[in-house]
Amino acid sequence: MANKKEGYDIEKRPVQGDYAVRKPGSERASAVQPTQGKAIDRARN
């Protein structure tokens, strides 16, 4: 059986000026990062 790795969505928050990391379909962000690069790194870990 293959491992299924669930991805994350990175969403720009224009009012706050930061990036939210969230699982697809979730309402709340699992993390908020100041830059897109940091958000991508957080989603990969």
Stockholm file with secondary structure:
# STOCKHOLM 1.0

chainA/1-45         MANKKEGYDIEKRPVQGDYAVRKPGSERASAVQPTQGKAIDRARN
#=GR chainA/1-45 SS CCCCCCCCEEEEETTTTEEEEECTTCSSCSEEESSHHHHHHHHHC
#=GC SS_cons        CCCCCCCCEEEEETTTTEEEEECTTCSSCSEEESSHHHHHHHHHC
//
